[in-house]
Amino acid sequence: MRPIKFFCYQILLFTFFVSTLEVQAQNKSSLIGKDFAKEFTLQDTLFKKPFVDVDELRDKPVKHRYIHGGFADGTLFSFYFPENKDYTGHFFQYITPFPDSETSAQAYPDESSPIGFSISHGAYFVETNEGGKIDFADPSTFRDPSVGAYRANAACAEFSRHIAQLIYNCDRPYGYCYGGSGGAFRTVGGMENTKGVWDGAVPFVLGSSNAIPNVFAVRMYALRILKDKMADIVDALRPGGSGDPYATLTAEQRQVLQECTRMGFPIKSWYGWQNMDAHGFLVLYKSLVMMDEKYFHEDFWNKPGYLGYDNPASLQRDRVQTKGVVKKIIGQSEAEQLNLVKPLSEAERGTADRAWANMGSDMKEMPVAYQIDVDVKEIGMGGDLIILSGNGKGQVLQITKTDGKYVALAPINPPQQLALLNVGDSVQVDNSDFLAVQTYYRHQMPTPDYYVWNQFRGYNDVPIYPQRPMLIGPMITMGASGTIPDGKINGKMILCCSVWDREAFAWQGDWYKNKVKQHLGDAADDNFRLWYIDRATHGEVDDPTEVVSYMSTLFQALLDISDWVEKGIEPSNTSNYTVVDGQVRLDADGQRRGGVQPVPFASINGKERADVKIGEQVSIHVVVEVPAGTGKVVGAEWCLDDSGQFTVPVDLSNAVFSADGNRIEFDKVVSFDEPGTYFPTVRVASQRDGDTEALYTKIQNLGKVRVVVK
C-alpha cells in the first residue's frame, strides 16, 4: 500500500506545482499598472488614459479571468475572459437600462448569469458603468447624453478587444451588444451611431421614441378607472372565459379599456393588475411637470378638450387636496413596521445619512414618510406634498402613498428638500398633477407611423383633442439613447419583444422593424429579425402560471446572431404576426410562427373549459409545436393547483413525436376533490440541440385550461 500512497502524494505534489506555475504565470502577465496609453488610442478623444486596477482568476459563476479598470473621465469597465482553450473569438456586452455599476452582472443568479452564459459558450463578457451614474438632484453630474448612451460603451468595447488580443494573441474579436428597456434604446443608439464597434446586437423589450411618458400614463389611467372591474376583465380573458372583457363595464369604463387597449397595452397582461404601480414614471414625473407646467396648472383644469375641464364624477371622486400639519417625521425602520415602504437590504441600511439627526428631532435616518394631523384619502399611485409654511414653503415633495394620517415619500426626493420640512409645518397632500398626467397621451399625437394614436384623429386626420406645443417622448428618448431611433443600423440585429409587455408595448417592435425596412429596403431580411416572445412581460416573472422569462430566448438570440455574422447561418425568421387595434397577435400555428419559442395548446375535448363534478376525471390533451429548425421539446411539467409551483413532471417517453421532432402530443388525466375553478397549467421547454441539461437556452411557454368543479 505504501507505493500507492507515495504515488498519490507525488500526483498531489505535481498538481500543486503546476497550479503554482499557472498562478505565477498569471501574476507575471498581470495587466495592473500597465501604461496602455503608449500602445492604445481611441478615436473618441474623450476617453483617455485607460487603466487596469484588478486582474485576477475567479471560479464563480464559472472559471474566468476578471479584469477591471476604466478611463480618466470616470468610465469604468469589467471584462470576464474564458480560458484560452475555450475562447471562440467574440464577446457579448450587456448595456443596462440606465448608467449603472460596471459590476451589476455579478449579482445575477447562476441560472441566468450573463457571465456564466458567456464564458460557458466561449465568449468573453463586457459590462460598463456607461460613464457613471447621473444624480438628478446634482446638476454637476449631467453630461452629454451620448456618453452614457453609447460612447462610453463603445470605448470599453474597443479597449476590450485590445486586452483580448494581449491575452489570446488573436485576430480582432467579433462583438455583440444587448440591452433591454432603456438599455434597448442605447443598444439601438450604438448600432445606429457607430461603425465597426459591434458586429451585431440583440435589443430586447424596446420602446419607441414616443413611449415615455405615454405608456405609463395610459396604464395609470386604466388602473384608476377600472380597478373595481379588473377581476371581471381578467376572468373573461382567461382560457374558458366569456371572451368579452367589456361585458360588465359602464360606458366610461368601456371607453377607457378600449382606449388603453388600442394604445397597445396588452389586454391579457391585466392578470397582474394588483401588483402594478407607476413603475419608472416616478423618476420622470417631476421633470414632466416642469417641462409642460402650463398643461398641469392651467390648461388641463380650465380649457375645453381636457379631461380636467370636463371633470367627470370619477375625477372628482379621486382628486385629493387635503391640508394638514406635520406631526412626526418617520424613518425607514418605522415606515417598514407601518407597512408604508418595503424593507431595505442591509447594504442599503448602511448608507443611511446620519446628518438627519440635525433636523430638530431624534432622527437618525433619512425621512421616508410623515404623519400629519388629519386623515387623507388614498391618493392612488402618486402625488405631491406641497409645503405651505416654514423653511421649505413653496417646495414640493413627491409622494407615492397615503394611509390614514401617514404619507409615504417617493425615493427620489433631493435630500436638501427633505431637510426643509419639519414638525409643525403646514402641508397639502395633492394628487392633481398625477391625475392630469394620466390622459397626457391624448395631447401628444406623433406622426402617423405611430399608428396607435390614429384613434385620436378625426375628419381629415385633425386631432380630436388639443395638442401640446411639443412632443415630450423624443426628448426623453434622446436622453436615453443619445439619438432618435431611425432604423439605420450598422450590422445585424435580432430584436426580441414581449407580447404581454406592460411597459414597452409590443407594437413598438413592429414600429422599429418598419424603420429598419425603410432604411435597408429589400436587404432588411439579410440584417434584421424581430422575434416576439409570447406570455412574457417587461421584466421579472411575477406569476409563473401566467408568464415565462424571456432570458433563454435572449441568450439563444446572442448565439444565433454570432453564427449569423461569423458563419453565415441565418437565424429563425421574423415572427409571423398581425397588429390589430394596437394588439400584436401571433400566428396560432407554432411551426409557422417564426421566432424560437415553442407553442403549446391545451384542451379538453377540443375546448379550453370543462364543467365537471367532484372527483370526476377529465383528460387534458396537449399539443406542442416548435418553429421549424429551432429545436426540440426537452421538458414539460404541470401546475395543477393554485400554488404556482410546477411539481408534476411529464414523462416525455410516453409522448407522441412527429417524424421531424417539431411536434409532440401528450395527455394528463386530472380530477379535483373540492368545488371551485381550477386552471391546470403546463409549462413546456424546447432547446436547440435537444439538450435536456442545458443551463441557459431552454425556451419556455405555457398552455392552460379551465376546469370548473361543482
VOKOLKOL-247940 format. One record per residue (C-alpha): x, y, z. Coordinates in steps of 0.02 Angstrom, whole numbers, plus 32768, in hexadecimal, padded with zeros to 4 digits. Layout:
BEGIN
NODE     X     Y     Z
NODE     X     Y     Z
...
END
This chain:
BEGIN
NODE     X     Y     Z
NODE  8000  8000  8000
NODE  8092  8076  8021
NODE  80C5  8086  7F69
NODE  8012  80B3  7F3E
NODE  800E  8138  7FC6
NODE  80B6  817B  7F8E
NODE  807B  8182  7ED9
NODE  7FDD  81E0  7F0C
NODE  8047  8258  7F70
NODE  80B3  8277  7ED6
NODE  8018  829B  7E6E
NODE  7FD8  8318  7EEE
NODE  8082  836B  7EF8
NODE  808D  8376  7E3A
NODE  7FDD  83BE  7E30
NODE  8008  8440  7EB2
NODE  80A9  846A  7E54
NODE  804C  8481  7DAE
NODE  7FC7  84EC  7E03
NODE  804F  8556  7E50
NODE  809F  856E  7DA5
NODE  7FF6  85A2  7D5C
NODE  7FDD  8623  7DE5
NODE  8090  8662  7DD0
NODE  8076  866E  7D14
NODE  7FD5  86CB  7D30
NODE  8028  8744  7DA8
NODE  80BA  875A  7D32
NODE  8045  878E  7CA5
NODE  7FD9  87FA  7D14
NODE  7F99  8896  7CBE
NODE  7F8C  88FD  7D5E
NODE  7FED  899E  7D4F
NODE  8016  8986  7C97
NODE  8026  8A28  7C35
NODE  7FA6  8A07  7BAC
NODE  7FAD  8ABB  7B6D
NODE  8050  8A91  7B13
NODE  8001  8A07  7AAC
NODE  7F47  8A2E  7AA3
NODE  7EEB  8ACC  7A6C
NODE  7E31  8AE1  7A50
NODE  7DEC  8B4D  79C5
NODE  7D70  8B93  7A44
NODE  7DE9  8C07  7A9F
NODE  7D78  8C19  7B36
NODE  7DB7  8B72  7B76
NODE  7E6D  8B80  7BA9
NODE  7EEB  8B27  7C17
NODE  7EA1  8A78  7C1B
NODE  7ED4  8A15  7CB4
NODE  7EBE  896B  7D06
NODE  7EB5  8960  7DC4
NODE  7E79  88AC  7DDB
NODE  7EB9  8812  7D7F
NODE  7E92  876D  7DD2
NODE  7E52  86BC  7DBA
NODE  7DA3  8694  7DFA
NODE  7D3F  85F4  7E0A
NODE  7C8C  8635  7E13
NODE  7C14  8629  7DC0
NODE  7C91  85CD  7D50
NODE  7D4D  85D2  7D42
NODE  7D88  8672  7CED
NODE  7E06  86FF  7CF0
NODE  7DBE  87A0  7D34
NODE  7E04  8849  7D00
NODE  7DC4  88EE  7D43
NODE  7DF8  899C  7D13
NODE  7DC1  8A39  7CBB
NODE  7DEC  8AE0  7C6E
NODE  7E1B  8B88  7CBA
NODE  7D6E  8BD2  7C9F
NODE  7D1E  8B5B  7D1E
NODE  7CE6  8AD4  7CA4
NODE  7D04  8A29  7CF1
NODE  7CFA  8979  7CAC
NODE  7CFD  88C2  7CDC
NODE  7D3E  883E  7C62
NODE  7D27  8784  7C7F
NODE  7D94  8712  7C14
NODE  7D85  8655  7BFC
NODE  7E1E  85E6  7BFC
NODE  7E86  85EA  7B5D
NODE  7E4E  853C  7B28
NODE  7D97  856D  7B33
NODE  7D9B  8617  7ADD
NODE  7D37  8619  7A39
NODE  7D61  86C5  79F5
NODE  7CDA  873D  7A30
NODE  7C90  879C  7AC2
NODE  7BE3  87C4  7B04
NODE  7BC6  886F  7B53
NODE  7B33  8897  7BC4
NODE  7AEE  8948  7BC1
NODE  7A88  8975  7C5A
NODE  79E2  89D6  7C54
NODE  7A37  8A6C  7CA5
NODE  7AED  8A97  7CCE
NODE  7B14  8A22  7D5C
NODE  7B9F  89BB  7DAB
NODE  7C21  8962  7D41
NODE  7C0C  88CB  7DB4
NODE  7B4E  88B7  7DAC
NODE  7B57  880F  7D52
NODE  7BAE  87C2  7DE8
NODE  7B09  87C9  7E49
NODE  7AA9  8759  7DD0
NODE  7A7C  86AA  7E0C
NODE  7AE3  8621  7DBC
NODE  7A54  85DE  7D4F
NODE  7A41  8686  7CF7
NODE  7AF1  86CD  7D0B
NODE  7B2C  8727  7C6E
NODE  7BDD  8707  7CA9
NODE  7BC0  864C  7CB8
NODE  7B63  8647  7C13
NODE  7BEC  86A4  7BB6
NODE  7C80  8645  7BFE
NODE  7C2C  859A  7BE9
NODE  7C10  85C2  7B31
NODE  7CC2  85FB  7B11
NODE  7CA1  86B6  7B0F
NODE  7CEC  873A  7B7F
NODE  7C72  87AD  7BD5
NODE  7C75  886B  7BE1
NODE  7C15  88E3  7C50
NODE  7C31  899A  7C79
NODE  7BEE  8A26  7CE6
NODE  7BC3  8A87  7C47
NODE  7C2B  8B19  7C84
NODE  7BE3  8B1A  7D34
NODE  7B3C  8B33  7D87
NODE  7ADD  8BD6  7D74
NODE  7A97  8C25  7E12
NODE  79FC  8C86  7DDE
NODE  7A0A  8CEB  7E7E
NODE  7ABB  8D22  7E4F
NODE  7AC9  8D80  7DAA
NODE  7B87  8D71  7DB2
NODE  7B76  8CB9  7D82
NODE  7B1B  8CE1  7CDF
NODE  7B7A  8CC4  7C3D
NODE  7B62  8CB0  7B83
NODE  7ADD  8C26  7B77
NODE  7B3F  8BD0  7AED
NODE  7BC4  8B9E  7B6D
NODE  7B52  8B32  7BD6
NODE  7AEC  8B00  7B3E
NODE  7B73  8AAD  7AD6
NODE  7C1C  8B05  7AD7
NODE  7C5A  8ABE  7B7D
NODE  7C1F  8A11  7B4D
NODE  7C75  8A1F  7AA4
NODE  7D19  8A57  7AF3
NODE  7D19  89C4  7B6B
NODE  7CEC  894A  7ADF
NODE  7D80  8987  7A79
NODE  7DF6  897E  7B0C
NODE  7DB9  88CF  7B36
NODE  7DF2  8898  7A89
NODE  7EA0  88D8  7AAF
NODE  7EA4  8878  7B53
NODE  7E61  87DA  7AFE
NODE  7EEA  87E3  7A7B
NODE  7F6C  87F1  7B05
NODE  7F24  875A  7B60
NODE  7EFC  86E9  7ACD
NODE  7F75  8729  7A48
NODE  7EDE  8724  79D4
NODE  7E93  8781  7941
NODE  7E10  8808  795C
NODE  7D85  87C0  79CB
NODE  7CD3  87CD  798C
NODE  7C61  882E  7A01
NODE  7BA7  882B  7A29
NODE  7B49  88A1  7A9D
NODE  7AA0  8887  7AEC
NODE  7A30  88E5  7B65
NODE  797A  88F3  7B99
NODE  7900  8981  7BB6
NODE  796A  8A1F  7BC6
NODE  79FD  89AE  7B9D
NODE  79A4  897F  7AFB
NODE  799D  8A37  7ACB
NODE  7A58  8A45  7AEB
NODE  7A7E  89A2  7A92
NODE  7A21  89E4  79F9
NODE  7A77  8A8D  7A0D
NODE  7B20  8A38  7A0A
NODE  7AF7  89D4  796E
NODE  7AB6  8A6E  7913
NODE  7B41  8AE6  7944
NODE  7BE1  8A7F  7940
NODE  7C37  8A15  78BE
NODE  7CAC  8984  78DD
NODE  7C91  8980  7999
NODE  7C0C  88FA  79A0
NODE  7BEA  887C  7916
NODE  7B3B  8856  7953
NODE  7ABE  887B  79DB
NODE  7A2A  8831  7A39
NODE  79C0  88BD  7A83
NODE  792A  887D  7AE4
NODE  7885  88C5  7B25
NODE  78A2  8960  7ABC
NODE  7832  89F8  7AC5
NODE  7818  8A7E  7A42
NODE  784B  8B34  7A3E
NODE  77A1  8B63  7A85
NODE  7791  8AD9  7B07
NODE  77BB  8B45  7B9D
NODE  7757  8B87  7BF8
NODE  76C1  8B4C  7B94
NODE  76C5  8A90  7BBA
NODE  76CA  8AB5  7C74
NODE  7641  8B38  7C68
NODE  75C1  8ACD  7C0F
NODE  75E0  8A3B  7C83
NODE  75C9  8AA5  7D1F
NODE  7529  8AED  7CD7
NODE  74E1  8A41  7CB5
NODE  7513  8A00  7D60
NODE  74BB  8A91  7DB5
NODE  7419  8A83  7D53
NODE  7410  89C5  7D46
NODE  7452  898B  7DEF
NODE  73A5  894F  7E29
NODE  738B  88EB  7D89
NODE  7437  88A0  7D6F
NODE  7404  87F6  7DB4
NODE  7379  87EC  7D32
NODE  73ED  8821  7CA5
NODE  7472  87A2  7CD3
NODE  73F6  8713  7CE6
NODE  73A8  8737  7C3D
NODE  7451  872B  7BE7
NODE  7492  868E  7C3C
NODE  747C  85E6  7BE4
NODE  73C6  85B1  7BEA
NODE  738B  8661  7C15
NODE  7302  86C1  7BBD
NODE  737F  8718  7B4A
NODE  7324  87BE  7B65
NODE  7386  882D  7BDE
NODE  7308  88BB  7BC5
NODE  726F  885C  7BFF
NODE  725F  88A6  7CAD
NODE  72A8  8954  7C8D
NODE  7254  89FD  7C94
NODE  725D  8A71  7BFD
NODE  72F2  8ACD  7C46
NODE  734C  8A2E  7C74
NODE  732D  89E3  7BC8
NODE  7373  8A7E  7B74
NODE  7410  8A7E  7BE1
NODE  7434  89C4  7BC8
NODE  741D  89D5  7B0D
NODE  748D  8A6D  7B05
NODE  7515  8A1B  7B6D
NODE  750D  897B  7B06
NODE  7519  89DA  7A62
NODE  75B0  8A37  7AA7
NODE  7601  898D  7AB4
NODE  75F4  8958  7B69
NODE  75ED  8898  7B5B
NODE  753E  8873  7B96
NODE  7569  87C4  7BD5
NODE  75F2  880C  7C42
NODE  7571  8856  7CB8
NODE  757F  87B1  7D17
NODE  7602  8808  7D83
NODE  75A3  88AB  7DA0
NODE  75AC  889F  7E5D
NODE  7669  88AE  7E58
NODE  7673  893B  7DDA
NODE  76A8  89E9  7E0E
NODE  76F3  8A85  7DC1
NODE  7792  8A22  7D97
NODE  781D  8A8E  7D4A
NODE  77A9  8B23  7D3A
NODE  77D9  8B57  7DEB
NODE  7882  8B8F  7DAA
NODE  7835  8BF3  7D1B
NODE  77A1  8C43  7D72
NODE  77ED  8CE4  7DB5
NODE  7850  8D04  7D16
NODE  77B2  8CF0  7CAF
NODE  7754  8D6E  7D1A
NODE  77E1  8DEB  7D07
NODE  77EB  8DD0  7C4B
NODE  7732  8DF4  7C30
NODE  76FA  8E50  7CCC
NODE  7671  8EAC  7C6D
NODE  761A  8E07  7C47
NODE  7614  8DD3  7CFE
NODE  75ED  8E77  7D53
NODE  7582  8ED1  7CD1
NODE  7544  8E77  7C37
NODE  7514  8DCC  7C7B
NODE  749A  8E12  7CFA
NODE  745C  8EAB  7C9D
NODE  7453  8E8F  7BE1
NODE  73D8  8E2C  7B76
NODE  741C  8D8A  7B2D
NODE  7476  8D57  7BCD
NODE  7432  8CD8  7C49
NODE  7448  8D4F  7CDC
NODE  73D7  8DCF  7C8A
NODE  7350  8D4A  7C71
NODE  736D  8D16  7D26
NODE  730F  8C70  7D23
NODE  72D0  8C23  7DC4
NODE  7360  8BA8  7DC9
NODE  73DE  8C36  7DC5
NODE  7383  8C93  7E4F
NODE  737E  8BF2  7EB5
NODE  7439  8BD3  7EA7
NODE  7480  8C82  7EB9
NODE  74D6  8CA6  7F5F
NODE  74FF  8D55  7FA1
NODE  750F  8D41  805D
NODE  7568  8DBD  80D0
NODE  75B7  8D8D  8174
NODE  7648  8DA5  81EC
NODE  76E0  8D33  81FB
NODE  76DC  8CDA  82A3
NODE  776A  8C5E  828C
NODE  77FA  8C37  8217
NODE  780D  8B7D  81F6
NODE  78AB  8B20  81C4
NODE  78C2  8A7E  8168
NODE  78B6  8A08  81FC
NODE  7811  8A4C  823E
NODE  77CA  8A5E  818F
NODE  77EB  89A6  8171
NODE  778F  8979  8211
NODE  76FC  89E4  81D8
NODE  76FE  898F  812D
NODE  7718  8A35  80D7
NODE  77B6  89FF  807B
NODE  780E  895E  804D
NODE  78A2  8924  80B7
NODE  7951  8955  8082
NODE  79E2  88DE  8073
NODE  7A69  88E3  80F7
NODE  7ADD  8935  8079
NODE  7A5F  89C1  805C
NODE  7A47  89D8  8116
NODE  7B01  89F7  8127
NODE  7AF4  8A93  80BB
NODE  7A76  8AEF  8128
NODE  7AA3  8BA7  8134
NODE  7AC4  8BD0  81EB
NODE  7ABA  8C89  81C4
NODE  7A00  8C7B  81E0
NODE  7A24  8C80  829A
NODE  7A30  8D3C  8283
NODE  797B  8D51  824B
NODE  793A  8D83  82F6
NODE  7903  8CD2  8323
NODE  7957  8C32  8359
NODE  795C  8BF4  82A5
NODE  79F1  8B87  8278
NODE  79B2  8B59  81CB
NODE  797A  8BB3  812F
NODE  78BE  8BD8  8135
NODE  7855  8B62  80CD
NODE  77A9  8B91  8110
NODE  774B  8C10  8179
NODE  76B8  8C0C  81F0
NODE  7640  8C9F  81E4
NODE  75B0  8CD1  8253
NODE  7520  8CA1  81DF
NODE  74EA  8C07  817F
NODE  750E  8C0A  80C4
NODE  74AE  8BB0  803D
NODE  7515  8B32  7FDA
NODE  7570  8B92  7F51
NODE  7582  8B03  7ED6
NODE  7630  8AE4  7E8F
NODE  7680  8B8C  7EB2
NODE  7673  8C43  7ED7
NODE  76C2  8CD8  7F2D
NODE  76DF  8D18  7FDC
NODE  76DE  8DD5  7FCD
NODE  7735  8E30  805C
NODE  76CB  8EC5  8091
NODE  7732  8F0F  8120
NODE  77DE  8F0E  816F
NODE  7889  8F08  811D
NODE  784A  8EA1  808C
NODE  77B1  8F0A  8060
NODE  778A  8EF5  7FA8
NODE  77F0  8E56  7F94
NODE  779B  8DB8  7F53
NODE  77C9  8D07  7F88
NODE  7795  8C6F  7F23
NODE  772C  8BEB  7F7D
NODE  76F3  8B3C  7F4F
NODE  7674  8B09  7FD2
NODE  75FE  8B44  805A
NODE  75B9  8ADB  80E6
NODE  754A  8B35  8162
NODE  75B7  8BBD  81AD
NODE  7656  8B78  815F
NODE  76A7  8BB7  80BF
NODE  7732  8B51  806C
NODE  77B9  8BA7  8005
NODE  77F9  8B74  7F5A
NODE  78B0  8B3C  7F66
NODE  78F0  8BC3  7EF0
NODE  78D6  8C65  7F53
NODE  7977  8CCC  7F64
NODE  79BB  8CC5  8017
NODE  79CB  8D82  801E
NODE  7910  8D91  8001
NODE  78E6  8D11  8087
NODE  794F  8D73  8103
NODE  78DC  8E08  80F0
NODE  7840  8DB3  8134
NODE  782E  8DAB  81F1
NODE  77AE  8D7C  8274
NODE  772C  8E06  8282
NODE  7735  8E3A  81CC
NODE  7694  8E46  8169
NODE  7684  8DD9  80CD
NODE  7607  8DAA  8047
NODE  75F5  8CFA  8002
NODE  75C7  8D11  7F4C
NODE  75B9  8C96  7EBD
NODE  7575  8D11  7E3C
NODE  760F  8D0A  7DCB
NODE  7616  8C4D  7DD7
NODE  7562  8C43  7D9D
NODE  7584  8CBE  7D11
NODE  7615  8C59  7CCB
NODE  75A8  8BBF  7CB4
NODE  755A  8C00  7C13
NODE  75F4  8C60  7BD8
NODE  7609  8BE4  7B48
NODE  756B  8C2A  7AF6
NODE  75C7  8CCE  7ADC
NODE  766A  8C84  7A9A
NODE  763B  8C48  79EC
NODE  76D6  8C1B  7985
NODE  76E4  8BF2  78CB
NODE  7671  8B6D  787E
NODE  76F6  8AE4  7885
NODE  76CD  8ADF  793F
NODE  7629  8A93  790A
NODE  75DD  8A74  79B7
NODE  75BD  8B30  79C3
NODE  754F  8B2B  7928
NODE  74BA  8B0B  799A
NODE  74C6  8BC2  79CA
NODE  74BD  8C04  7918
NODE  7418  8C47  78D7
NODE  73DE  8C8B  7830
NODE  746F  8CAF  77BA
NODE  74E3  8C67  783E
NODE  74CA  8CFD  78AE
NODE  74ED  8CD0  7966
NODE  744E  8CC6  79CD
NODE  74AA  8D05  7A68
NODE  7512  8DA4  7A7A
NODE  75CB  8D83  7A63
NODE  765D  8DBF  7ACB
NODE  76E1  8E2D  7A78
NODE  7766  8DA6  7A83
NODE  7778  8CE9  7A86
NODE  77C9  8CB2  7B29
NODE  77F0  8BFF  7AF5
NODE  787D  8C23  7A79
NODE  78D1  8C96  7AF7
NODE  78D3  8C0B  7B79
NODE  790D  8B8C  7AF7
NODE  799B  8BFF  7AC4
NODE  79D5  8C01  7B78
NODE  79D3  8B43  7B7F
NODE  7A21  8B15  7AD8
NODE  7A79  8BB6  7AA5
NODE  7A13  8BB4  7A05
NODE  7966  8B94  79C0
NODE  795B  8AE1  797A
NODE  794A  8AE4  78BD
NODE  7970  8A30  788A
NODE  7A18  8A58  783A
NODE  7A74  89C8  788A
NODE  7B29  899D  7866
NODE  7B34  88E1  787A
NODE  7ABA  8855  7899
NODE  7A30  8858  791C
NODE  79B3  87E3  796D
NODE  7930  8847  79CB
NODE  78D3  87E7  7A54
NODE  782E  882D  7A92
NODE  77AC  87EA  7B0C
NODE  76F7  87DB  7AD6
NODE  76B8  87FA  7B88
NODE  7730  888B  7BAB
NODE  76DC  890D  7C1A
NODE  7765  8992  7C0E
NODE  77A2  8982  7B5A
NODE  7704  8954  7AFD
NODE  7724  88CD  7A7B
NODE  76EF  8931  79E1
NODE  778D  899A  79F6
NODE  77F6  8907  79BB
NODE  7792  890C  7919
NODE  77AB  89C8  7912
NODE  7868  89B4  7919
NODE  7866  8925  789C
NODE  780F  899B  7823
NODE  7896  8A1E  7842
NODE  791E  89A1  7819
NODE  78C2  896D  777B
NODE  78B5  8A24  7745
NODE  7972  8A30  7755
NODE  79A9  8988  7710
NODE  791C  8962  7698
NODE  7926  88B5  764D
NODE  79C7  8895  76AE
NODE  796C  88A0  7755
NODE  7958  87E4  7766
NODE  7A13  87D0  774C
NODE  7A34  8836  77E8
NODE  799D  8839  785A
NODE  7925  87C5  78B6
NODE  7896  87EA  792E
NODE  786C  875D  79A6
NODE  77D3  876C  7A13
NODE  77CD  870C  7AB7
NODE  771D  86D7  7AE8
NODE  76E7  86DD  7B9E
NODE  777B  8749  7BD3
NODE  7777  87F5  7C23
NODE  77F7  8881  7C32
NODE  785D  8836  7CBE
NODE  784E  87BA  7D4B
NODE  77D4  8728  7D4E
NODE  7752  875C  7DCE
NODE  76DF  86C6  7DB5
NODE  7730  8629  7D69
NODE  7685  85E4  7D3A
NODE  7664  867C  7CCC
NODE  770B  86AF  7C82
NODE  77BA  866E  7C5D
NODE  7865  86C0  7C5A
NODE  78AB  86FE  7BB6
NODE  7960  86E6  7BEF
NODE  7977  863F  7B97
NODE  7938  8688  7AF2
NODE  79AF  871A  7B0B
NODE  7A43  86A6  7B27
NODE  7A16  863E  7A8F
NODE  7A0A  86DD  7A28
NODE  7ABC  870B  7A5A
NODE  7AFA  8661  7A22
NODE  7A98  866D  7980
NODE  7AD1  871B  7954
NODE  7B87  86E9  796C
NODE  7B6B  8655  78F7
NODE  7B14  86C9  787C
NODE  7BA6  8743  7878
NODE  7C37  86C9  7883
NODE  7BF6  8630  7827
NODE  7B6B  8670  77BA
NODE  7AEA  8601  7811
NODE  7A44  865C  7806
NODE  79DA  8663  78A5
NODE  7924  8635  78AF
NODE  78AE  86A5  784D
NODE  785B  873F  7894
NODE  77BF  870D  78F3
NODE  771F  8701  788F
NODE  76A3  877A  78DC
NODE  7623  8801  78BC
NODE  7600  88A1  791B
NODE  7546  88BD  7938
NODE  750C  8956  799A
NODE  75B4  8963  79F1
NODE  75BC  88AA  7A1F
NODE  7642  8837  79D9
NODE  75F4  8790  79A8
NODE  7669  86FF  7984
NODE  7648  8677  7906
NODE  75F0  85E8  7960
NODE  7653  8565  78FE
NODE  76F1  8547  7962
NODE  775A  8505  78D3
NODE  7728  8598  7866
NODE  7737  861C  78EF
NODE  77F1  8641  78DE
NODE  7861  8676  796C
NODE  78A1  85EC  79DD
NODE  781B  85D0  7A62
NODE  77B7  852E  7A6E
NODE  76FB  8540  7A5F
NODE  768F  84D0  7AD0
NODE  75D3  84BF  7AC4
NODE  7572  8467  7B4E
NODE  74BE  8430  7B3A
NODE  7436  83BF  7B80
NODE  73D0  836F  7AF6
NODE  740C  83F9  7A83
NODE  73D8  8485  7AF9
NODE  7430  84F0  7B7A
NODE  73AF  84CE  7C01
NODE  735B  843A  7C55
NODE  72D0  843C  7CD7
NODE  72DA  83A0  7D43
NODE  72A3  8355  7DE8
NODE  730E  8339  7E82
NODE  7383  82A7  7E62
NODE  7357  829A  7DA9
NODE  73ED  827A  7D3B
NODE  7413  82DE  7C9E
NODE  74A0  82C8  7C22
NODE  7504  8361  7BED
NODE  7551  834E  7B41
NODE  75ED  83B4  7B1B
NODE  7639  83D7  7A71
NODE  76E1  842F  7A6A
NODE  772A  8473  79C8
NODE  77DA  84B9  79B5
NODE  7804  8533  792A
NODE  785B  84D2  78A1
NODE  7916  84BE  78BA
NODE  791C  850E  7966
NODE  792A  8476  79D7
NODE  78CB  83EC  7A2D
NODE  785C  83E0  7AC7
NODE  78CA  83A8  7B57
NODE  7855  83B8  7BEC
NODE  77A5  83D6  7C2A
NODE  7757  83E6  7CD6
NODE  76AD  840A  7D24
NODE  766A  847F  7DA7
NODE  75C1  8437  7DD6
NODE  7591  84A6  7E69
NODE  759E  855C  7E9F
NODE  764C  8548  7EEC
NODE  76A4  858F  7E54
NODE  7720  84FF  7E5D
NODE  7741  8487  7DCE
NODE  7754  83E5  7E2D
NODE  770D  8361  7DB6
NODE  778B  8331  7D2E
NODE  7756  82EB  7C86
NODE  77A5  8249  7C4F
NODE  77D0  8276  7B9C
NODE  77FD  81C1  7B75
NODE  7741  81A5  7B6C
NODE  7722  823B  7AFB
NODE  7700  822A  7A41
NODE  7785  8281  79D9
NODE  7779  82B3  7922
NODE  77FD  826E  78AC
NODE  785D  8313  78AB
NODE  784E  832A  7968
NODE  77FB  83D6  7956
NODE  7753  839D  799B
NODE  7724  8332  7A31
NODE  7681  8300  7A85
NODE  765B  82BE  7B33
NODE  75CA  82B0  7BAC
NODE  75AB  82CD  7C65
NODE  7517  8288  7CC7
NODE  74E0  82F6  7D59
NODE  7456  82FC  7DDA
NODE  7431  836F  7E6D
NODE  73EA  8348  7F19
NODE  73A8  83F6  7F41
NODE  7330  8467  7EE3
NODE  737C  8500  7E91
NODE  73CD  8541  7DF2
NODE  7477  84F9  7DC5
NODE  74F4  8527  7D3D
NODE  7567  8491  7D1D
NODE  7601  84DA  7CC9
NODE  7688  8481  7C67
NODE  7734  84CF  7C4F
NODE  7799  848B  7BBE
NODE  784E  84AA  7B8D
NODE  78AC  8494  7AEA
NODE  7967  8498  7AC9
NODE  79C6  84AF  7A27
NODE  7A2B  840F  7A33
NODE  79AE  83A9  7A97
NODE  7A20  83B8  7B30
NODE  79BA  8395  7BCC
NODE  7A49  83D2  7C3C
NODE  7A64  847B  7BE8
NODE  7A70  8507  7C69
NODE  7A49  85A5  7C08
NODE  79EC  857D  7B67
NODE  7950  851B  7B98
NODE  78C5  8585  7B4F
NODE  781E  857C  7BA8
NODE  7766  859B  7B87
NODE  76C1  8574  7BDD
NODE  761B  8521  7BB4
NODE  7584  851A  7C27
NODE  74CE  84E9  7C35
NODE  743F  8511  7CAB
NODE  73EA  8488  7D11
NODE  734F  84BC  7D71
NODE  7324  843E  7DFB
NODE  7275  8440  7E44
END
